[in-house]
Amino acid sequence: MKTKIELEKNILDIIMKIHIEFPELSKYISEMPDNNLSITTNI
């Protein structure tokens, strides 16, 4: 089982991949529910 930190890193990796590979979908990222990630980003 993955730790919370590992899961959060995976989520951020996926979000960054969306920004890079599918910029037209980036606008939908802001619609994702806030799950209080302990890692913050400036996307």
C-alpha positions in Angstrom: 0.0 0.0 0.0 1.3 3.5 -0.9 1.8 6.1 1.7 -0.2 9.4 1.6 2.9 11.2 0.4 3.4 8.8 -2.5 -0.2 9.1 -3.5 0.0 12.9 -3.4 3.1 12.8 -5.5 1.3 10.6 -8.0 -1.6 12.9 -8.2 0.7 15.9 -8.8 2.6 14.0 -11.5 -0.7 13.3 -13.3 -1.8 16.9 -13.0 1.5 18.1 -14.5 1.3 15.5 -17.3 -2.2 16.9 -18.1 -0.8 20.5 -18.2 2.0 19.5 -20.5 0.4 16.9 -22.8 -3.2 18.1 -22.8 -3.3 21.8 -22.1 -6.8 22.1 -23.4 -7.9 19.9 -20.4 -6.1 22.1 -17.8 -9.1 24.2 -17.3 -10.9 21.3 -15.8 -8.3 20.7 -13.1 -9.6 23.7 -11.1 -13.0 21.8 -11.0 -11.5 18.9 -9.2 -12.6 18.6 -5.6 -10.1 19.9 -3.0 -8.8 17.0 -0.9 -6.5 19.0 1.2 -3.2 17.8 -0.2 -0.3 18.5 2.1 1.9 19.2 -1.0 1.1 22.5 -2.6 1.8 23.7 -6.1 1.7 26.9 -8.1 0.1 25.5 -11.3 
